[in-house]
Amino acid sequence: MRGGCFGHTGRRQALICRPRAQQGRETVLYALLTRKQLQLSHEMVRYWGAFTRTGAPAVHGQAPWPRYHTRQLMSLREGHASHAIAAATFAAQHQCSFWNGPGSGFEG
C-alpha cells in the first residue's frame, strides 16, 4: 500500500474540493453536502486558485497558509475554523506513524 499519510485522499474529501467537477452519481452527493461543507469547498477552491495564480495560497479573509519551512501545516476545517497546526500535531491526529509504516513505501 503506497501513499503514506499525506497521500491518502478519501472520496468525500475529493468531492468537497471539487463538487462541480463531478458527474453522475457524485452530482447527487454534492446536493448532500452541508452548508459548512460547501463553505469549506469554496475556501479550498480559493486557496487552489490563489496558488495557481501567484504560487502562494494566500487568500484575503481566510486563514493564512503557513510557509513550508515553519514545520506547520494547514488544517482545513468546516465553519471557517481552518488554521495552521504543528506538523507533529497533524501526524498524531492522522496516525501518520501507522500510514507511513512497513509496506507504505515511506519507511525510512
C-alpha positions as CSV (number, residue, x, y, z in Angstrom):
1,M,0.0,0.0,0.0
2,R,1.7,3.2,-1.2
3,G,0.8,6.8,-0.4
4,G,1.7,7.4,3.2
5,C,-0.1,9.8,5.5
6,F,-0.1,12.7,3.1
7,G,-1.1,10.6,0.1
8,H,-4.5,9.3,1.3
9,T,-7.5,11.3,0.0
10,G,-10.9,10.0,0.5
11,R,-13.8,10.2,-2.0
12,R,-15.6,12.6,0.3
13,Q,-12.6,15.0,0.5
14,A,-12.3,14.9,-3.3
15,L,-16.0,15.8,-3.6
16,I,-15.7,18.7,-1.2
17,C,-12.7,20.0,-3.0
18,R,-14.3,19.8,-6.5
19,P,-18.0,19.3,-6.2
20,R,-19.0,20.8,-9.5
21,A,-16.4,18.8,-11.4
22,Q,-18.1,15.5,-10.6
23,Q,-20.6,13.8,-12.9
24,G,-23.4,11.3,-12.5
25,R,-23.9,9.8,-9.0
26,E,-21.4,12.3,-7.4
27,T,-23.6,15.2,-8.5
28,V,-26.3,13.7,-6.2
29,L,-23.7,13.6,-3.4
30,Y,-22.9,17.3,-4.0
31,A,-26.5,18.1,-3.1
32,L,-26.0,16.2,0.2
33,L,-23.1,18.5,1.4
34,T,-24.0,20.6,4.4
35,R,-23.7,24.4,4.3
36,K,-20.4,24.1,6.3
37,Q,-19.0,21.6,3.8
38,L,-20.0,23.8,0.9
39,Q,-18.3,26.7,2.6
40,L,-15.1,24.6,3.1
41,S,-15.3,23.6,-0.6
42,H,-15.3,27.3,-1.6
43,E,-12.4,28.0,0.7
44,M,-10.4,25.1,-0.8
45,V,-11.1,26.3,-4.3
46,R,-10.0,29.8,-3.4
47,Y,-6.7,28.5,-1.9
48,W,-6.0,26.5,-5.1
49,G,-6.9,29.4,-7.3
50,A,-4.6,31.8,-5.5
51,F,-1.8,29.2,-5.6
52,T,-2.2,28.7,-9.4
53,R,-2.3,32.4,-10.0
54,T,0.5,33.6,-7.7
55,G,2.4,30.5,-6.4
56,A,1.2,31.1,-2.9
57,P,-2.2,30.1,-1.4
58,A,-2.8,33.5,0.2
59,V,-6.5,34.5,0.3
60,H,-7.8,37.7,1.9
61,G,-10.2,36.9,4.6
62,Q,-9.1,33.3,5.1
63,A,-6.6,31.8,7.5
64,P,-3.0,32.4,6.4
65,W,-1.4,29.4,4.9
66,P,1.9,28.6,6.8
67,R,5.2,28.7,4.9
68,Y,6.7,25.3,4.2
69,H,9.8,25.7,6.4
70,T,7.8,26.6,9.6
71,R,7.0,22.9,10.4
72,Q,3.4,23.8,10.4
73,L,0.6,22.5,8.2
74,M,-2.8,23.9,7.3
75,S,-5.7,22.1,8.9
76,L,-8.7,22.7,6.7
77,R,-11.9,22.7,8.8
78,E,-15.5,23.4,8.3
79,G,-17.2,26.5,9.6
80,H,-14.3,29.0,9.0
81,A,-12.2,27.1,11.5
82,S,-9.2,26.3,9.3
83,H,-5.9,27.1,10.9
84,A,-2.2,26.2,11.0
85,I,-1.1,23.4,13.3
86,A,2.2,21.9,14.2
87,A,3.3,19.1,11.9
88,A,3.6,16.8,14.9
89,T,0.0,17.5,15.9
90,F,-1.1,16.7,12.4
91,A,0.9,13.5,12.4
92,A,-0.7,12.4,15.7
93,Q,-4.3,13.3,14.6
94,H,-3.9,11.4,11.4
95,Q,-2.0,8.5,12.8
96,C,0.9,9.0,10.3
97,S,3.1,6.5,12.0
98,F,0.6,3.8,11.0
99,W,0.2,5.0,7.4
100,N,3.9,5.5,7.0
101,G,4.7,2.1,8.5
102,P,6.0,-1.1,6.8
103,G,4.6,-1.6,3.3
104,S,3.8,2.1,2.7
105,G,6.9,2.9,0.7
106,F,7.7,5.6,3.3
107,E,9.6,3.6,5.9
108,G,12.8,5.5,6.4
